[in-house]
Amino acid sequence: MRSSNLDKQTDRTIYFDYLRILATFAVILVHLSSQYWSQTQVGGFRWYVLTFFDGIGRWAVPVFVMISGALFLDREISIKKIYGKYVFRMVAAFAAWSVIYAIFSDGDMTRRLLILIKGRYHMWFIPMMVGLYISIPLLKPVASDKNLLKYYLALAFVFAFAIPQAITMVDDFATEPLITGVSALSIDLDNMGFYIVLGYTSYFILGYYLGKADLKKKQRTVIYALGGLGFVLTMGLEMAAASATQQNCGNYFNEFTVNVLFETIAVFTWFKYRSYDFPKLYPFIQKLSKYSFGAYLVHALIIEKLDGVCGLNALSFNPVFAVPGIGLIVFVCSFVISGIINQIPILKKYIV
C-alpha cells in the first residue's frame, strides 16, 4: 500500500496512486457496511443495501496486493533490504497500531490484551504482506520467466479460485448425493498440500503480470465484461445462498472466488488504461496515495468511535445514504489523521 519511491513519475505509478485512493475508500465501505450486516434480517431492505455495499468493494485488498507485486517483482531488491526496510517497517507499524487500538478499545483487559497481540480485525493485512515480502526472492524467478509465470497463474486459477468455489457452490446449492461426492474430492485436494499457488501470492504475481501485459482493446473488453459479471455474481450468489438458508453467508465475498477475481482484474485493468491528463491535480493525488497506508490503519478506529461516541453507523438512517455518507466522513478523517502523522519524521518513518 505504500507509494512508489521511483524518482520519475510515469503513467504506471499514476494509476497506482489513483487505485490506492479508491481502494482505501472501498475498504471503508466494506467495513462500515459489514459492521451490523450479520445482525440485519436476511431479505429485508436494509440487508439488501448492506449486502450491496459490503460486496461492491471486495476487489480492494487484492488490488493493494497486486500493486505491491507489480512494483516489487519488477526490480532487483536484496534480501537485506527486504528485511531491513520493508519487513521491519511493517512489523513496527503492526506493533504501534496494536498498542493504539488496545488503548482506545472499549473492552476489558482481556480484550485489550488480545488486540495488543493480534491487532484489530483489519490489521491481518500486515502479516500477510510480510509473508509476501519475505517470499520475493522465491517469486522473482517465477515472474522473470514468461512461460513459468503463465503456468503459475493457470495453476492458481484452477486450484486457488475455480475448484474451491465450485466446491462451495455445491455445498450451498446442490443436493445431498452431490455434496457427499464433492466433499470427498475436497478432502483429496487438501491432501495434495498444493499451497504454493494458494493465498495472496497469486494476486501478488498477477499484479506483476497485468502491470507488464500489453492488452489489446478486444482483450480489455472481455476483461470488463467478465468484471461486470463478477460484480453481478458476487451480489447474486451471496443473496441467493443467504435467502436459501435465511442466514448470512459471506462465501461469495471471499477474495478467492472467481467472481471477485474477475472484479479485481477489471478494476486494475481499467485504471491502467485510463489517461490522466490532470498535471495540476497529480501532486495532490500523489500525497493522498502516500497517506493511504496510514488511512487504512486508522479507519477502523474512526468507524468504531463514530458509532460508539456519536451514534453514527450504517443503520443510523437510511443505509442507502448512511453508508456512502458516513464512509466519506471516515475517508476524510482517516486521510487527515494519516497526513498529520506523515508530518512527524519518526512516526512517518516507522508506522505509516
N, C-alpha and C positions, 0 to 999 in steps of 0.2 A: 504493500500500500504506500510505501514511501515514494517520493518523487524521484525521477531520474536525475543523476548528477552529471549528465552529459553536458559538455561545455556549449555545444552548438545545438540550438533547438531545431528540430525537424518536424515534419508533419506527423511522424510516428510518435514522438513524445507529446505533441499537442493533443492527439486523440487519446493518448493515455491519460492526460490530465483531465480532459472532459469526462472520460469514463470513470475515473476515480471519484469525481464530484457527484455524478449521477448515481453511482453505485452506493455511495455513502447515504444519499437520500433514500435509495431503495431499501437499504438495510434498516434505516429508521422506520420506514413504513411497515416493514415486516415485523419488527419487534414491537411497534406500537399496536398494530392490529392483532398480534398474537397474544397480547398481554391478558386479555379476557376472552379470547376466542374459545378456549376449551370449556368455559363456563357458560357459553351462549347456547341457547336451544337450537339444535340442528333443524334446519329447514325454515327458520324464521328470517324475517327481513334483515335483522342485524347480523345474523350468522352469515347470510349470503354476502353482505357488504364486507365483513371482516375477512371472510374466505377469499374474496376477490383481492383485497389489498395485501393479505398475507401471502397470496400466491404470485402476485404480479412482479414481485421483486426478488424472486428466488435465484435469479441469474447473478445477483450482485457479488456474493462471495466467490463463486467460480471465476468471475471476471477479474476480481482482485488478484487471484492466484495466477490467472493467465497473463496479466500484465507483468507480474514478477517473473514468470517463466520466460516471457518474451525478452525481458531485459537481462536477466542473469545468465540465460543459456546462450546469449548472443555475444558474450565477451569472455575473455580469459580472466579468471579470478583465482587466486591462490587459496589453498586450504587455510593458511594462516589468517588471511584477510576475512574469509568466511566466518571463522570463529571469533577472531579478534574484533571485528567491526559489526557484522550483521547479526550473528547469533548473540553476541554479548549485549547489543542494544535491545534485542527482543527480550532477552531474559531480564534485563534491567527494567524495561517497560512493564513486563508482567509483574515483577516484584513490587514496583512502585504503585501501580494501579490496583493491585490486590490489597495493599495497605490502605489506599484511598477508599476503596469500596467497603473494606472491613470497618473503617472508621465511620463512614456515613450510613452503614446498614442499620435498619430498624430492628433487627433481630437480637436474640440473646447472645451470650458469649460463645455458645456452641456454634451458632450460625456464623458469627463473625470469624471464628477460627477456621471454619470450613471455607469461607470466602478468601481468607488470608492464604490458605493452602492451594485452593483450586482456582481462585479468581472468580469473577462474576460470569454469568452464563455466556456472554458474548466473547469472553476472552479465550475461549478454546482456540480461536483463530491463531493466537500467538504460538503456542507449542506446535500447532500444525505447520506453521510457516518455518519454525526452527527445524522441524524434521525435513522439510523440503530444502532448506538452505544446506544442511549437512549432507544432503544427497546429491548436491550439484555436481561434484566430481564424478559420480557414478552416472548421472543422467547426461552429462555433456557429450560423451561418446555416442549415445543414442541419438541426441539431437543433431550431431555433426554428420551422421550417415543418413542420407535421404531415404534409402530403402529400409534401413533399420527403424527410422523414425515412423514411416508409414506402417510398418509391420507392428510396431508398438501400439500405435493409435488404433489399428484394426483390432488387435487383441483386447485393448482396453474397452473399446466399444462393445465387443461381444461379452466379455466377462465382468466388466465393471458396471455396464449400463443395461444392455439388452436382456441378457439372461436373468439377472436379479429382478428386473422389472416384470418380465414375463412370469416369473415365479410369484411375485407379489400380486399381480393381476389375477392369476389363477386362484390364489388364496382368497382374494376379495370377491371374485365374481363367479368362479366355477363351481360345479357340483362336486360332491364328496369323492367319488372314484378318481376323478382327475386330480383333485387336491392331494390325494394319497400318493399318486404316481409322481407328481411334481415334487412333493416333499422328499421322496426318495432320491430324486435327481438332485435336489438342493443339497442333501447330505453328501452325495458323491462329489459335487462341485466343491463343497467345503473341505473335503478330504484331499483335494488336489493341492491345497495350500498355495493357490495361484496369486500371491499377494503382490507380486512385482508390478502388476498393471492395475491394482486397486487403489482406492483412495485419491487424494487430490494431486498425486503425481501425474495422473492422466491430464488434468486441467493445466498443470504447470507446463507439460510438454506440448499440449495443444496450443497454448498461448504462443509458444515459440514458433510452432508450425504455421499458425494463421498470421502471425506477425511477418513472417518471411514470404508466405504464399502470395502469388500474383493471381488473383481470382478474376476471371473474365465476367462480363456483365451477366451472361446466362447462368454462370455458377452462383453469382451473388443472388440472382432472382430465385433460384432454387433454395438457397440458404434462407432467404427472407420468408419464402412460403413455408418452409419447414419450421422456422421460428414462430410464425403466426400459428401454425398447427400446434406447436409446443405449448404456447400460451393457452390455447383453447383446451388442449388435453389436460394441462395442469389443473385448470378450474373444473373441467367436465368430469374427469376421473375422480378427483377429490370429492366433489359434490355427490357423485353417483355412489361412491363407496360409503360415504357418511350417511347418505339417505337410506341406503340398504340396511344399515345396522342401527340407525338413529344415534350414532356415536361419532364424535370427531375422529378422523382417520389420520391425516398427515403424511400418508405414504407417498403421495404424488407431489408433495412439496420438497421431497428429498433431492439434493443436488445430483444424486447418482441415478436419476431417472432419465430416460431418453427424452422426455418432453422438456425437462429443464436444460438438458444438454443442448437441444435444438434452440431453445430461447437464448442461451448463453452465446452460442456461436453466431446467431443472427445479430444480437446486440453488438458484440465485439466487431463483427464484420461491417455493420452499418456505420459505426463510428470511425473505423479505419478508412472508409472510402468517402467520408464527407470532406467538403472543402471548408477550411477555417480562415476566412478572409476578414478577420477582425483583429488586425495588429494592435490596436489601442486597447482592446479588451484582454488580450492574452496575458499581460503581466498580472492582471487580477485573477485570471483563471489559473495561472501558474502558482500564485500564492494559495488559492483555495485548495489546489491539488496537494500542495506541500503540507497543508494543515489537515488533510483528510484522515491521516492515521490517528492523530490526536482526537479529532472529531468522532471517529469510530469508537475510540476507547472511552470517551466521556459521555456519549449519547445515552447509554443505558441509565446512568445516574440521573440525568436530566428527566428522562421519561418517568423514573420512579418518584422523583421529587415533585414533578408537576402533578402526579396522581396523588401522592401522599400528603403534600402540603397544600396544593391549590385545588385538588379535586378534579383535575383535568386529565381525562383519558379518552380512549376511543369510543366509549359509551356515554360520555358526559352529555352529549346531544346527538343529533342525527349523525351516525358514523360516516355517511357519505361526505359530510363536511368536516367532521371531527378528525378523522384520520389524516387527510392531507393538511388540514389547518394546523392541528397540533404538531403534525410531522414537520411542517415548515418552521414552527417555533423552535422545536428541538434541533432542527438542522441549523438554524441561525445561531442559537445559543451554543451549540457544540463547536461550530467553527470560530465563533468569537472567543470562547474559552481556549480552544486549541491555538488560535492566533496569539493570545496573550502569553500562553506557556512558551510558544515559539520565540518570544522576545527575551526570554530568560536563558542565557547561554548554557548553564549547566543542565537545566531541565530539557531544553531543546536538543541537547546532545544525546541524552540518555532515555527519555521517556516518551517523546513524541516524534 
